[in-house]
Amino acid sequence: MTRGGAGNMLGVGGTRRKLGRDALRGGDRGGRNGGGPDPLAEKRELLRRLQERRREQRRQEEKATDEETS
């Protein structure tokens, strides 16, 4: 038996989308070949920013303790 009673299966598998050449080759996501941003690069950037913040906090804490002792 077929769905819809009409005997055609159009629309059962979802809609088709016309893809451009870039999309077919994995591009069209952030402008890089092969897809979106590199997860390792994102992780490295996040770690770098976190380390910078922590260094800055330590400097401020050291500065505050130096001022209290003087």
N, C-alpha and C positions, 0 to 999 in steps of 0.2 A: 504494500500500500504506500501511496505517496502522501506527503503532507499537503494540505490545502485542497485536495480533491481535484485540482486542475491538471495534475500529471507533470507539471514542470517543477524543477528544483531551483529555480532562480531565487537568489537571496538567502539560501540556507547557510551558505558559508560566510556570510558577511559581505560587506561592500568592498569593492576594489578601489584602489587609489592609484592614479597615474603617478609614477615616480620618475623623477629626473635622473640624469646620469650621475650626478653627485650622490644622491640618496641611494642609488643602486650600489655604489662603490663604498658605502659606509660613511659618507660625508654628510653634510647638511646638519651637523649637530655641533654647534660652536665653532664652525669654520676649520676644524682640524680634520685631516684624513684619518679614517679609522674610528670615528665616533666622537664622543664627548671628551671632557677634560680627563687627563691622566690621573687616576686615583692616587698613585704614589706621589706625584708632584703636588697634589692638593694636601696630602698628609704632611709632606715635608714643609710646605708653606705654613700650615697650621702649627706644626711643632716649632718652627722658627719664630712665629709671632708669639707663641706662648712663652718661649724662652726669653725673648726680648722683654715681655711684660714682667716676668719674674726677676730678671736682672734689674729692671728699673725700680721695682718694688724694694729689692734689697738695697739699692743705692739710697732710696728715700729713707728706709729704716735706719741705715747706717748714719745718714746725715742727721736724722732726728736724734739718735742716741749720742752722736758727737756733740750736738748743740746742748743736750741736757747735761752732759758731763762737764762742759766748759763753763 
